[in-house]
Amino acid sequence: LMGMILAAVAMEMIVTSLRNLFPGLSH
């Protein structure tokens, strides 16, 4: 369960950083 939580947090951080790098990206 902890691994899933860490993976979710990691993906959230990656998506946030990608949005910061590419402001034009929006889901």
MMTF fields as JSON, N, C-alpha, C and O atoms, coordinates in Angstrom:
{
  "mmtfVersion": "1.0.0",
  "mmtfProducer": "UNKNOWN",
  "numBonds": 107,
  "numAtoms": 108,
  "numGroups": 27,
  "numChains": 1,
  "numModels": 1,
  "chainsPerModel": [1],
  "groupsPerChain": [27],
  "chainIdList": ["A"],
  "bondAtomList": [4, 2, 8, 6, 12, 10, 16, 14, 20, 18, 24, 22, 28, 26, 32, 30, 36, 34, 40, 38, 44, 42, 48, 46, 52, 50, 56, 54, 60, 58, 64, 62, 68, 66, 72, 70, 76, 74, 80, 78, 84, 82, 88, 86, 92, 90, 96, 94, 100, 98, 104, 102],
  "bondOrderList": [1, 1, 1, 1, 1, 1, 1, 1, 1, 1, 1, 1, 1, 1, 1, 1, 1, 1, 1, 1, 1, 1, 1, 1, 1, 1],
  "groupList": [{"groupName": "LEU", "atomNameList": ["N", "CA", "C", "O"], "elementList": ["N", "C", "C", "O"], "formalChargeList": [0, 0, 0, 0], "bondAtomList": [1, 0, 2, 1, 3, 2], "bondOrderList": [1, 1, 2], "singleLetterCode": "L", "chemCompType": "L-PEPTIDE LINKING"}, {"groupName": "MET", "atomNameList": ["N", "CA", "C", "O"], "elementList": ["N", "C", "C", "O"], "formalChargeList": [0, 0, 0, 0], "bondAtomList": [1, 0, 2, 1, 3, 2], "bondOrderList": [1, 1, 2], "singleLetterCode": "M", "chemCompType": "L-PEPTIDE LINKING"}, {"groupName": "GLY", "atomNameList": ["N", "CA", "C", "O"], "elementList": ["N", "C", "C", "O"], "formalChargeList": [0, 0, 0, 0], "bondAtomList": [1, 0, 2, 1, 3, 2], "bondOrderList": [1, 1, 2], "singleLetterCode": "G", "chemCompType": "PEPTIDE LINKING"}, {"groupName": "ILE", "atomNameList": ["N", "CA", "C", "O"], "elementList": ["N", "C", "C", "O"], "formalChargeList": [0, 0, 0, 0], "bondAtomList": [1, 0, 2, 1, 3, 2], "bondOrderList": [1, 1, 2], "singleLetterCode": "I", "chemCompType": "L-PEPTIDE LINKING"}, {"groupName": "ALA", "atomNameList": ["N", "CA", "C", "O"], "elementList": ["N", "C", "C", "O"], "formalChargeList": [0, 0, 0, 0], "bondAtomList": [1, 0, 2, 1, 3, 2], "bondOrderList": [1, 1, 2], "singleLetterCode": "A", "chemCompType": "L-PEPTIDE LINKING"}, {"groupName": "VAL", "atomNameList": ["N", "CA", "C", "O"], "elementList": ["N", "C", "C", "O"], "formalChargeList": [0, 0, 0, 0], "bondAtomList": [1, 0, 2, 1, 3, 2], "bondOrderList": [1, 1, 2], "singleLetterCode": "V", "chemCompType": "L-PEPTIDE LINKING"}, {"groupName": "GLU", "atomNameList": ["N", "CA", "C", "O"], "elementList": ["N", "C", "C", "O"], "formalChargeList": [0, 0, 0, 0], "bondAtomList": [1, 0, 2, 1, 3, 2], "bondOrderList": [1, 1, 2], "singleLetterCode": "E", "chemCompType": "L-PEPTIDE LINKING"}, {"groupName": "THR", "atomNameList": ["N", "CA", "C", "O"], "elementList": ["N", "C", "C", "O"], "formalChargeList": [0, 0, 0, 0], "bondAtomList": [1, 0, 2, 1, 3, 2], "bondOrderList": [1, 1, 2], "singleLetterCode": "T", "chemCompType": "L-PEPTIDE LINKING"}, {"groupName": "SER", "atomNameList": ["N", "CA", "C", "O"], "elementList": ["N", "C", "C", "O"], "formalChargeList": [0, 0, 0, 0], "bondAtomList": [1, 0, 2, 1, 3, 2], "bondOrderList": [1, 1, 2], "singleLetterCode": "S", "chemCompType": "L-PEPTIDE LINKING"}, {"groupName": "ARG", "atomNameList": ["N", "CA", "C", "O"], "elementList": ["N", "C", "C", "O"], "formalChargeList": [0, 0, 0, 0], "bondAtomList": [1, 0, 2, 1, 3, 2], "bondOrderList": [1, 1, 2], "singleLetterCode": "R", "chemCompType": "L-PEPTIDE LINKING"}, {"groupName": "ASN", "atomNameList": ["N", "CA", "C", "O"], "elementList": ["N", "C", "C", "O"], "formalChargeList": [0, 0, 0, 0], "bondAtomList": [1, 0, 2, 1, 3, 2], "bondOrderList": [1, 1, 2], "singleLetterCode": "N", "chemCompType": "L-PEPTIDE LINKING"}, {"groupName": "PHE", "atomNameList": ["N", "CA", "C", "O"], "elementList": ["N", "C", "C", "O"], "formalChargeList": [0, 0, 0, 0], "bondAtomList": [1, 0, 2, 1, 3, 2], "bondOrderList": [1, 1, 2], "singleLetterCode": "F", "chemCompType": "L-PEPTIDE LINKING"}, {"groupName": "PRO", "atomNameList": ["N", "CA", "C", "O"], "elementList": ["N", "C", "C", "O"], "formalChargeList": [0, 0, 0, 0], "bondAtomList": [1, 0, 2, 1, 3, 2], "bondOrderList": [1, 1, 2], "singleLetterCode": "P", "chemCompType": "L-PEPTIDE LINKING"}, {"groupName": "HIS", "atomNameList": ["N", "CA", "C", "O"], "elementList": ["N", "C", "C", "O"], "formalChargeList": [0, 0, 0, 0], "bondAtomList": [1, 0, 2, 1, 3, 2], "bondOrderList": [1, 1, 2], "singleLetterCode": "H", "chemCompType": "L-PEPTIDE LINKING"}],
  "groupTypeList": [0, 1, 2, 1, 3, 0, 4, 4, 5, 4, 1, 6, 1, 3, 5, 7, 8, 0, 9, 10, 0, 11, 12, 2, 0, 8, 13],
  "groupIdList": [1, 2, 3, 4, 5, 6, 7, 8, 9, 10, 11, 12, 13, 14, 15, 16, 17, 18, 19, 20, 21, 22, 23, 24, 25, 26, 27],
  "secStructList": [7, 2, 2, 2, 2, 2, 2, 2, 2, 2, 2, 2, 2, 2, 2, 2, 2, 2, 2, 2, 2, 7, 6, 6, 7, 7, 7],
  "xCoordList": [0.849, 0.0, 0.875, 0.569, 1.953, 2.829, 3.431, 3.582, 3.772, 4.365, 3.389, 3.777, 2.109, 1.1, 0.962, 0.82, 1.005, 0.893, 2.096, 1.952, 3.284, 4.494, 4.454, 4.868, 3.959, 3.88, 2.909, 3.169, 1.785, 0.798, 1.395, 1.202, 2.12, 2.746, 3.792, 3.89, 4.573, 5.616, 4.985, 5.466, 3.902, 3.25, 2.673, 2.711, 2.133, 1.581, 2.676, 2.469, 3.843, 4.963, 5.433, 5.76, 5.47, 5.911, 4.942, 5.362, 3.64, 2.636, 2.745, 2.643, 2.954, 3.062, 4.291, 4.223, 5.417, 6.642, 6.47, 6.963, 5.774, 5.551, 4.663, 4.883, 3.656, 2.779, 3.574, 3.318, 4.55, 5.366, 6.29, 6.538, 6.801, 7.7, 6.922, 7.379, 5.741, 4.926, 3.582, 2.626, 3.492, 2.255, 1.093, -0.068, 1.395, 0.344, -0.385, -1.498, 0.256, -0.371, -1.468, -1.255, -2.644, -3.749, -4.651, -5.04, -4.986, -5.806, -7.275, -8.137],
  "yCoordList": [-1.218, 0.0, 1.255, 2.235, 1.215, 2.39, 2.681, 3.84, 1.621, 1.823, 2.527, 3.385, 2.15, 2.781, 4.252, 5.087, 4.574, 5.977, 6.767, 7.878, 6.185, 6.873, 7.063, 8.106, 6.06, 6.164, 7.277, 8.034, 7.37, 8.406, 9.786, 10.706, 9.927, 11.215, 11.552, 12.7, 10.559, 10.791, 11.239, 12.182, 10.564, 10.944, 12.351, 13.116, 12.688, 14.027, 15.075, 16.114, 14.796, 15.738, 15.854, 16.947, 14.722, 14.745, 15.552, 16.357, 15.338, 16.082, 17.57, 18.396, 17.913, 19.328, 19.95, 21.065, 19.232, 19.77, 19.9, 20.856, 18.946, 19.023, 20.216, 20.901, 20.464, 21.614, 22.905, 23.877, 22.921, 24.123, 24.315, 25.444, 23.199, 23.304, 23.678, 24.486, 23.082, 23.352, 23.934, 23.185, 25.261, 25.91, 25.635, 25.69, 25.342, 25.109, 23.793, 23.592, 22.889, 21.585, 21.731, 22.293, 21.221, 21.245, 20.062, 19.831, 19.314, 18.112, 18.475, 17.603],
  "zCoordList": [0.0, 0.0, 0.0, -0.68, 0.759, 0.831, -0.546, -0.934, -1.278, -2.602, -3.538, -4.331, -3.434, -4.293, -3.96, -4.853, -2.662, -2.237, -2.74, -3.252, -2.591, -3.043, -4.554, -5.062, -5.273, -6.732, -7.124, -8.059, -6.402, -6.712, -6.462, -7.256, -5.355, -5.039, -6.092, -6.522, -6.509, -7.511, -8.821, -9.449, -9.244, -10.495, -10.397, -11.361, -9.215, -9.021, -9.175, -9.802, -8.599, -8.69, -10.13, -10.593, -10.848, -12.247, -13.096, -13.927, -12.889, -13.667, -13.376, -14.283, -12.1, -11.736, -12.392, -12.911, -12.371, -12.973, -14.482, -15.081, -15.102, -16.539, -16.872, -17.871, -16.029, -16.266, -16.116, -16.827, -15.186, -15.0, -16.205, -16.628, -16.759, -17.91, -19.164, -19.973, -19.318, -20.505, -20.079, -19.873, -19.944, -19.5, -20.466, -20.061, -21.729, -22.702, -22.455, -22.939, -21.69, -21.425, -20.39, -19.315, -20.723, -19.757, -20.036, -21.181, -19.006, -19.182, -19.079, -19.199]
}
